[in-house]
Amino acid sequence: MTQAEKGETENGKDKEREREQRGGKRPIVPAAVPESLQEKPESTEQRQNGLKMVDQAIWSKKMSNGARRIPVSPDQARSYNRQMRPAILDHSSGAKWTNTSNHPEFLVGEEALYVNPLDSYNIHWPIRRGQLNLHTGPGGSLTAVLADLEVIWSHAIQKYLEIPLKDLKYYRCILLIPDIYNKQHVKELVNMILMKMGFSGIVVHQESVCATFGSGLGSACIVDVGDQKTSVCCVEDGVSHRNTRLCLAYGGSDVSRCFYWLMQRAGFPYRDCQLTNKLDCLLLQHLKETFCHLDQDISGLQDHEFQIRHPDSPALLYQFRLGDEKLQAPMALFYPATFGIVGQKMTTLQHRSQGDPEDPHDEHYLLATQSKQEQSSKATADRKSMSKPGTFEADVRSQVTDISERMYPQEVELGSSQSDCMISGNDSEEPLTAHMSRKTAVSQFEGKALGLDKAILHSIDCCASDDTKKKMYSSILVVGGGLMFHKAQEFLQHRILNKMPPSFRRVVENVEVITRPKDMDPRLIAWKGGAVLACLDTTQELWIYQREWQRFGVRMLRERAAFVW
């Protein structure tokens, strides 16, 4: 169940739901495409510029034998690939469309992926880029998204865990949320799990902290590379440091799109491939996972083959050649301009929340109370200093300015990926000085989409002390399914070593990047951490029970959450 809760897996299958249109009519706006590879606004010029940086990085790094890597032009593969025609392996592919003869109200996961486009179903993706997928189209309201999630989770619980929904009152639930979370969304999710699905209790915790639990690490810089987003933050002794959190709006699906673009330049022989076809998107993901790597020693043209097995079609075998494309695509994670994404916020930082009328003691209340106390103490000090001529007016101006800044601090107003790339998330209060100093730090990256290595360095640099920074450099934990490429661990470690501040290069004994702690699947580490969390003695104080939530609502999150709400 927790995998469906996180909703950010590499294959994206557990997020998909298709609901039949009433009256048997075709959807007004049919969505025949998995969200993970749906075509987005792209800039060819930006993509070309990003690829130039990738090629320069490939050429500048020597192979293990000390030689420079000889670049392979796509022209060398194109002439061969354009001549290739598929071989028919079998006149029947063996793949079948999902049987919808009984007109099921909804389909989830694998069944949804194989629904015939001619059937009257509409596709819903309740989670996008790691957050609830709210939009203006059909099924895009918060109520509709929550209803879709409830259907997906209920389906998974009954089918895979074999637990009848009526028995959920005997079970409790661990809900993992992103480190940069939306308080309103978390509140609604908790309400849905307790009051609608009927779980007896719930613990809410952050993904990064659970990743440390799952890997057995006390402290680490957590790098979570998912299908549609990448998040980075530093965790120390079970606490996610607020100022170190950032979320990047790219992931494994963007690498798949980039790989497709690169293969097209090299004359990709499957000419009917379309990003608007769900099954083709799954094929592209498979090709990426099979062929892409981050090994500088693999060079030159190589022959490959792949099969296509679509319903109502013959099984086909394609042969083709690829060169640097297999290395260039995953390197786009370090040079995200290569994704060509435009018109989208690329980086999210932690930020002050908008407040909640149901939470009378939120940070806005505390901030106002603090300001009144400071105003009273300053007024006392001013009365004592009134005997000094010329000082009272200046002090009052200073006091008013200070109070107004605390009540209405300047927000980090940054825009799209082409101009200003950072936006803000939600969390608890922070001192004004910290807020303004962080605003200054944010402005350094204005107009840029951070590469993965730069995001890690920025996150570690935001730690409060040098000792904490040393800890993070010696324990960089990569989780999620988006960076599971051959030699990814060595590649990332080399880039961090080369780009870390010289002062730390001298004092950090060992920069360690961990991609498979205890040989575990990195896609499951956070979920295992959630299971570990449920068994800890200290967790007993964190449970929020149904009756408590019904009586006190969101105030229970402030009281029981293991992080600052």
Disulfide bonds with the S-S distance in Angstrom:
none
